[in-house]
Amino acid sequence: MPQPESNQAPENDVALLEHLSRARRRIRQQMAKAVVGQQDVLDQMLICLLAGGHAILEGVPGLAKTLMVRTLSRCLSLTFNRVQFTPDLMPGDITGTEVIEENRTTGQRETRFIRGPVFANVVLADEVNRTPPKTQAALLEAMQERQVTVGGQRHELPAPFMVLATQNPIEQEGTYPLPEAQQDRFMFKILVSYPNWDEEFRIMGQTAPEPWDAVEPVLGAEEILQLQQLVRRVPAADHVVHYAMRLARATRVGGPEPVPPFVEEWVRWGVGPRACQFMVLAAKARALLRGRSHASLEDIQQVAAPVMRHRLVTTFTATSDNVTPDRIVEELINAIPAREGPLSDDRQVQEVLEPGDAE
């Protein structure tokens, strides 16, 4: 007779959850040696990594985006490559190319594949909108397929694999903006903001030439792969998935379902099903980072803006009124009620499922 399934997580999953909670605190401590502030940006990058996604980092020059990504890769013992995207960059400069060499033993010529900078665990695509669409497409294909094909041969990319692409929101001359379909491949669009007064004062006081050298590894590639698998096993109740679906479907103007009046006025094209999938997956990763074993409505609300801000196509009215996608997401969260399911209302269940956030 088959045994009934247990509602408790396997012991190894519980150990991984506790290990991740401790690792998050240590990663913050190590990152603070090189990067001042930007804790929200760090958490969003970790969520994206644990969910197996990619992210766009948008911010003005000089906000330590490169240093942040490089330091994070060192904290996680991951290989790191940075590619400066320029108008003359070719696809082979990213993926790699085949060269013809002469075998000194046989005297015959043979081809050898030289790997490009995309063959790393963490790839920083600096100013991704500075290169033509052909080169952008080569990078996005590698992101989606986790492999590159050169000369009819497939070459697997290392695992874990994550692309962090930066964009400058100020200067748009001589750029090739990513089309909406290509932006959809990125799980998050992370906004890197200016430091506050105290943080900038601390930055001015940093005199160490290479603070990055003091950063110590916290996790390894194999542990990250295990955590990525754990994210997929995190339960999300039906009411949590339904809430993510309601947020996504409320942006689709002209669809079979009514949308709020402000969406009719500000949104030209809403988000697709991939946005809903990413919201649920990111909510699971966020729950794990905070020491919880299940995704909640609050997790969906916190990841909604990074998931949806680069997928919403706004109208001219919204642009002229300075209405940002973040404002639209905020209005959606206020307009759409978040209803808990009957299971989550049970106090005993809450004590088991929500032991408390691990900051």
Secondary structure as the mmCIF struct_conf table of DSSP 4:
data_model
#
loop_
_struct_conf.conf_type_id
_struct_conf.id
_struct_conf.beg_label_comp_id
_struct_conf.beg_label_asym_id
_struct_conf.beg_label_seq_id
_struct_conf.end_label_comp_id
_struct_conf.end_label_asym_id
_struct_conf.end_label_seq_id
HELX_LH_PP_P HELX_LH_PP_P1 PRO A 2 SER A 6
BEND BEND1 ASN A 7 GLN A 8
HELX_LH_PP_P HELX_LH_PP_P2 ALA A 9 PRO A 10
HELX_RH_AL_P HELX_RH_AL_P1 GLU A 11 MET A 31
TURN_TY1_P TURN_TY1_P1 ALA A 32 ALA A 34
BEND BEND2 GLY A 37 GLY A 37
HELX_RH_AL_P HELX_RH_AL_P2 GLN A 39 LEU A 50
TURN_TY1_P TURN_TY1_P2 ALA A 51 GLY A 52
STRN STRN1 ALA A 55 GLU A 58
TURN_TY1_P TURN_TY1_P3 PRO A 61 GLY A 62
BEND BEND3 LEU A 63 LEU A 63
HELX_RH_AL_P HELX_RH_AL_P3 LYS A 65 CYS A 75
TURN_TY1_P TURN_TY1_P4 LEU A 76 SER A 77
STRN STRN2 PHE A 80 GLN A 84
TURN_TY1_P TURN_TY1_P5 PRO A 87 ASP A 88
TURN_TY1_P TURN_TY1_P6 PRO A 91 PRO A 91
HELX_RH_AL_P HELX_RH_AL_P4 GLY A 92 THR A 95
STRN STRN3 GLY A 96 GLU A 102
TURN_TY1_P TURN_TY1_P7 ARG A 104 THR A 106
STRN STRN4 ARG A 109 ARG A 115
TURN_TY1_P TURN_TY1_P8 PRO A 117 VAL A 118
BEND BEND4 ALA A 120 ASN A 121
STRN STRN5 VAL A 122 ASP A 126
TURN_TY1_P TURN_TY1_P9 GLU A 127 GLU A 127
HELX_RH_3T_P HELX_RH_3T_P1 VAL A 128 ARG A 130
BEND BEND5 THR A 131 THR A 131
HELX_RH_AL_P HELX_RH_AL_P5 PRO A 133 GLU A 145
BEND BEND6 ARG A 146 ARG A 146
STRN STRN6 GLN A 147 VAL A 150
TURN_TY1_P TURN_TY1_P10 GLY A 151 GLY A 152
STRN STRN7 GLN A 153 GLU A 156
HELX_LH_PP_P HELX_LH_PP_P3 LEU A 157 PRO A 158
BEND BEND7 ALA A 159 PRO A 160
STRN STRN8 MET A 162 GLN A 167
BEND BEND8 PRO A 169 ILE A 170
TURN_TY1_P TURN_TY1_P11 GLU A 173 GLY A 174
HELX_LH_PP_P HELX_LH_PP_P4 PRO A 177 PRO A 179
HELX_RH_AL_P HELX_RH_AL_P6 GLU A 180 GLN A 183
TURN_TY1_P TURN_TY1_P12 ASP A 184 ARG A 185
BEND BEND9 MET A 187 MET A 187
STRN STRN9 PHE A 188 LEU A 191
HELX_LH_PP_P HELX_LH_PP_P5 SER A 193 PRO A 195
HELX_RH_AL_P HELX_RH_AL_P7 TRP A 197 MET A 204
TURN_TY1_P TURN_TY1_P13 GLY A 205 GLY A 205
BEND BEND10 PRO A 209 PRO A 209
HELX_RH_3T_P HELX_RH_3T_P2 PRO A 211 ALA A 214
HELX_RH_AL_P HELX_RH_AL_P8 ALA A 221 ARG A 233
BEND BEND11 VAL A 234 VAL A 234
STRN STRN10 ALA A 236 ALA A 236
HELX_RH_AL_P HELX_RH_AL_P9 ASP A 238 ARG A 249
TURN_TY1_P TURN_TY1_P14 ALA A 250 THR A 251
TURN_TY1_P TURN_TY1_P15 VAL A 253 GLY A 254
BEND BEND12 GLY A 255 GLU A 257
HELX_RH_AL_P HELX_RH_AL_P10 PRO A 261 TRP A 266
STRN STRN11 VAL A 267 TRP A 269
HELX_RH_AL_P HELX_RH_AL_P11 PRO A 273 LEU A 289
TURN_TY1_P TURN_TY1_P16 ARG A 290 GLY A 291
BEND BEND13 SER A 293 HIS A 294
STRN STRN12 ALA A 295 ALA A 295
HELX_RH_AL_P HELX_RH_AL_P12 LEU A 297 MET A 308
TURN_TY1_P TURN_TY1_P17 ARG A 309 ARG A 311
STRN STRN13 VAL A 313 THR A 314
HELX_RH_AL_P HELX_RH_AL_P13 PHE A 316 SER A 320
TURN_TY1_P TURN_TY1_P18 ASP A 321 ASN A 322
HELX_RH_AL_P HELX_RH_AL_P14 PRO A 325 ALA A 335
BEND BEND14 ILE A 336 ILE A 336
TURN_TY1_P TURN_TY1_P19 PRO A 342 ASP A 345
HELX_RH_AL_P HELX_RH_AL_P15 ARG A 347 LEU A 353
#
